[in-house]
Amino acid sequence: MAIHLHAGRSQLDPIAGALAERLCAWGVEAHVHRALEVRHIRTKSVQTASARGRRERVTGHIRCRNGVRLPAGMPVIVIDDIVTSGATMRECIDVLRAQGNPVLAALALAHTPPRAPEQS
């Protein structure tokens, strides 16, 4: 089993390592991989106002890292730090599934739903 961390999120390293360690203690072979990367995105998700805009921002920009290819069929757990609209998490899952890796679970440290538009 692979545990994928969202690219550039080093704060997740201890959590992913502890999860892999616990799975191994339960007899499940588990390793931490940074299998995917985000490319050619110049804006931050917090700068994107809508869920649709966040989805459009990441679609097609998450792909397998050069040199990192998980074996087809290897189950994966995806971990990200913050989920707002879920667009990045969904895109990571879609890319992993497209390369033949079933995603067993997706975990996030925090969920921060977008704020409702202010009413005047």
C-alpha positions, 0 to 999 in steps of 0.5 A: 500500500502506498500513502501519497502526500500532496506535493510540498506539504512537509508538515504531513510527513510525521502523520504519513510516517506514523500511519505507515508505521501503524499499518506495518504493525498490523501486517500491512506493507505500507510506504510513504510516496510523493507520487504526484506533483502540481505543475504550472499553477501560478495562483493559490487556491485561496485566491480562487473565489469559487469551487468551480474556479478551484476545480478548473485551477487544478484540472490537468495540472496534477500528474505523476512525478518524474521517476515515481510510478506506483505499481498498477493495482497498489492501493493508496491513501491520499493525505492533504493538509487543508481541504476547502472545496475538495478539488485538489483531492478529487484531482489527485484521486482521479490521477491515481485511479487513472494510472490503476491505483485504487484509492482506499481513503482520503484524509485531510488535517483540516476542512475549511469550507469557502465563506458564503458571499457577504450579504449587504 
